[in-house]
């Protein structure tokens, strides 16, 4: 039988885009929480650095490596119809037929171990824990508008557990049991929102020109472009932050045809009429699959597992105030007397020998064993430097000033160019991502490259990470430039 990890790293079916909508605008409301992102408030939206394959496997690897029971039936890849997307409901339909079934057994297996054996959660009200990914199953009444409801497209919740003290915001009639919510999520069309927009400076926020689908022989429809990416990129974050506040969880995700974006959201001080929030995000390509990869379903599963810990789920205090800090998934508490390491969120315990083996297996990643580095402090999201100038951004990327393009990655065994060399490095025109080759061009904001598919649409943004490696933006996936 397959392991939990093997199931969660299965290849996903491809989407067929047949969206022919007339509007590129996302859902927005004055009732949504406030999220700010511009050149002076970059700290409010940051990359979620401690949510990686390595940190997830370290915290939950003993569960992920377990085999599913003999009764497990392999989920069949959906037929063509559910994978044809004409609107956001199409994403929901595929998610119901595919994603919910992929994560069902892995979530259930994790729930029994985490909430019962490790004691990180409340006692189930009926039988064993039954965490599951559900679509449009839960909603809440709006606090100031009795006629409005807050209803996420997705939620990882537990059907066997009721929230001990109930929710501050009353549930609507579709959830009388007040199921305990671990994660909330929402579906979006890639034509309307991309995580890559979050890394753009103000000047790079141009008109969205992602065209709608036109059937062969049909006349192209008139459509309204998103003229202000700077504002439009925030609406889904505001919506998800609101869902997190009502669901009383810090964990959420956005799902499009091309990516799942995992998020950790927290309350920050604000003076406006709506509660203010800060967002950390990690973008995972829908196409990610296979050994050692953070996939969309592994991310959903990990978010659910993290949300099962009652002590590390809230996004704000009981009186709606900001939390001082949130524990990182990379935080392990060392007991030098016992010679053990315990993950703060998963509560996995390793002895020194097993800890050393795990570190070697993962390539000695950076984990934290002290309170200061193991916490993500809210203060760092309210103060921070503005986005660097283009000149500084180019310097940080080690861009070649003469050509204005990033230098090619040196091939193994090749000698590095010296500053005195009179030959300019040749700009790469292709790259390999996950075994596939893509055409390459310099990004408009000159902070990296854009990997193009066969139709010359931008598939990925390629940037340099802190280790000076070319990677897919928002991920740890290494890119080979050619």
PEGIGI-V885939 format. One record per residue. RES is the residue in one letter. D_FIRST is the distance of its C-alpha to the first C-alpha in Angstrom with 1 decimal. Layout:
res & d_first
RES & D_FIRST
RES & D_FIRST
//
This chain:
res & d_first
X & 0.0
X & 3.8
X & 6.7
X & 9.5
X & 11.6
X & 9.8
X & 10.0
X & 13.5
X & 14.6
X & 14.0
X & 17.3
X & 19.5
X & 21.8
X & 25.4
X & 28.2
X & 31.3
X & 34.3
X & 36.9
X & 38.4
X & 42.2
X & 43.3
X & 46.8
X & 46.2
X & 44.3
X & 44.8
X & 42.1
X & 42.5
X & 45.1
X & 47.0
X & 49.6
X & 47.5
X & 44.7
X & 44.6
X & 46.3
X & 44.5
X & 46.8
X & 46.2
X & 49.1
X & 50.7
X & 52.0
X & 48.9
X & 46.0
X & 44.9
X & 43.8
X & 40.9
X & 39.0
X & 35.8
X & 33.1
X & 32.9
X & 30.6
X & 27.8
X & 25.8
X & 22.4
X & 23.8
X & 25.1
X & 22.0
X & 19.7
X & 22.3
X & 22.7
X & 19.1
X & 17.1
X & 16.2
X & 14.6
X & 13.0
X & 11.4
X & 9.6
X & 6.0
X & 6.0
X & 7.1
X & 6.5
X & 9.3
X & 7.9
X & 9.5
X & 9.5
X & 12.9
X & 15.4
X & 17.8
X & 21.2
X & 24.1
X & 27.2
X & 29.1
X & 27.2
X & 27.1
X & 30.9
X & 32.6
X & 36.1
X & 36.3
X & 34.4
X & 33.2
X & 31.2
X & 29.2
X & 28.7
X & 27.6
X & 24.9
X & 23.8
X & 23.6
X & 21.7
X & 19.3
X & 19.4
X & 19.5
X & 16.4
X & 14.5
X & 15.6
X & 15.7
X & 12.6
X & 12.9
X & 16.6
X & 16.3
X & 14.2
X & 16.8
X & 19.6
X & 19.2
X & 19.1
X & 21.8
X & 24.2
X & 24.1
X & 23.2
X & 24.9
X & 27.6
X & 28.0
X & 28.7
X & 30.7
X & 30.0
X & 28.2
X & 30.8
X & 28.6
X & 25.5
X & 22.5
X & 22.5
X & 21.3
X & 21.5
X & 21.1
X & 22.3
X & 25.2
X & 27.8
X & 31.5
X & 31.0
X & 33.3
X & 36.8
X & 39.8
X & 43.6
X & 45.4
X & 47.6
X & 50.8
X & 50.4
X & 49.8
X & 49.1
X & 46.4
X & 42.7
X & 40.0
X & 36.8
X & 33.9
X & 31.7
X & 28.6
X & 27.8
X & 24.9
X & 26.2
X & 25.4
X & 26.3
X & 26.7
X & 29.0
X & 32.6
X & 34.3
X & 36.4
X & 39.7
X & 39.0
X & 39.4
X & 42.7
X & 42.6
X & 42.4
X & 39.5
X & 40.4
X & 40.0
X & 36.5
X & 35.0
X & 37.1
X & 34.5
X & 34.8
X & 31.0
X & 30.4
X & 29.8
X & 27.8
X & 28.1
X & 30.2
X & 30.0
X & 32.0
X & 31.7
X & 34.3
X & 35.3
X & 35.3
X & 38.8
X & 39.9
X & 38.2
X & 36.6
X & 35.7
X & 37.7
X & 40.8
X & 40.4
X & 41.3
X & 44.4
X & 47.9
X & 50.4
X & 52.1
X & 48.9
X & 48.2
X & 49.4
X & 49.2
X & 45.7
X & 46.0
X & 42.5
X & 43.7
X & 42.4
X & 41.1
X & 43.8
X & 43.1
X & 44.6
X & 48.3
X & 48.4
X & 50.7
X & 49.3
X & 49.5
X & 51.4
X & 49.2
X & 49.8
X & 48.4
X & 47.4
X & 50.5
X & 49.7
X & 46.3
X & 47.5
X & 47.6
X & 44.9
X & 42.2
X & 42.7
X & 42.6
X & 38.7
X & 38.8
X & 41.5
X & 39.6
X & 36.4
X & 38.6
X & 40.1
X & 36.8
X & 35.8
X & 39.1
X & 38.8
X & 35.2
X & 36.2
X & 33.4
X & 33.7
X & 30.4
X & 30.3
X & 29.3
X & 30.8
X & 28.9
X & 30.5
X & 29.7
X & 29.4
X & 28.3
X & 27.0
X & 29.5
X & 28.5
X & 31.6
X & 33.0
X & 36.4
X & 39.2
X & 42.7
X & 45.6
X & 49.3
X & 51.0
X & 54.4
X & 53.6
X & 53.4
X & 49.5
X & 47.2
X & 46.4
X & 42.9
X & 41.4
X & 38.1
X & 35.6
X & 33.2
X & 30.4
X & 29.8
X & 26.4
X & 26.5
X & 24.6
X & 23.8
X & 22.1
X & 18.6
X & 16.6
X & 16.5
X & 19.2
X & 20.3
X & 21.3
X & 20.2
X & 21.6
X & 18.6
X & 18.0
X & 21.8
X & 21.7
X & 19.0
X & 21.1
X & 24.3
X & 23.0
X & 22.1
X & 25.5
X & 27.2
X & 25.9
X & 28.3
X & 31.5
X & 33.7
X & 32.5
X & 32.2
X & 35.9
X & 37.5
X & 41.0
X & 42.9
X & 43.8
X & 47.1
X & 45.7
X & 46.7
X & 44.8
X & 42.6
X & 43.9
X & 40.5
X & 36.7
X & 34.3
X & 32.4
X & 28.7
X & 29.9
X & 32.0
X & 31.2
X & 33.8
X & 34.7
X & 36.0
X & 38.1
X & 39.1
X & 35.6
X & 34.3
X & 31.4
X & 30.3
X & 29.1
X & 28.0
X & 30.4
X & 28.2
X & 24.7
X & 26.4
X & 24.0
X & 26.0
X & 26.0
X & 28.5
X & 30.5
X & 28.6
X & 25.2
X & 27.1
X & 28.5
X & 25.2
X & 23.8
X & 27.0
X & 26.9
X & 23.3
X & 24.4
X & 27.7
X & 29.9
X & 29.9
X & 32.6
X & 31.8
X & 34.5
X & 35.6
X & 38.8
X & 39.7
X & 41.6
X & 39.1
X & 36.1
X & 37.7
X & 38.2
X & 41.8
X & 43.1
X & 46.4
X & 44.9
X & 44.2
X & 47.8
X & 49.5
X & 48.7
X & 50.2
X & 50.8
X & 48.9
X & 50.4
X & 52.9
X & 52.0
X & 53.9
X & 51.9
X & 48.6
X & 49.5
X & 50.5
X & 47.2
X & 45.3
X & 47.7
X & 48.8
X & 51.5
X & 54.7
X & 56.4
X & 53.9
X & 52.3
X & 48.8
X & 46.1
X & 46.2
X & 43.6
X & 40.9
X & 42.3
X & 40.5
X & 39.4
X & 42.5
X & 44.9
X & 47.7
X & 48.0
X & 50.9
X & 53.8
X & 55.8
X & 58.8
X & 57.1
X & 59.0
X & 56.1
X & 54.1
X & 50.2
X & 48.9
X & 47.1
X & 43.5
X & 43.0
X & 39.2
X & 36.1
X & 32.4
X & 29.7
X & 26.1
X & 27.1
X & 29.4
X & 33.2
X & 35.5
X & 39.2
X & 40.7
X & 43.7
X & 45.4
X & 44.6
X & 47.6
X & 47.7
X & 47.6
X & 45.0
X & 42.5
X & 41.3
X & 39.8
X & 37.1
X & 37.9
X & 35.9
X & 37.4
X & 39.6
X & 40.9
X & 39.3
X & 38.2
X & 34.5
X & 34.4
X & 37.0
X & 37.0
X & 38.6
X & 39.1
X & 37.4
X & 39.0
X & 38.0
X & 39.9
X & 36.8
X & 36.5
X & 33.5
X & 32.6
X & 34.6
X & 32.8
X & 29.8
X & 29.2
X & 28.3
X & 30.7
X & 32.8
X & 34.5
X & 38.0
X & 39.7
//
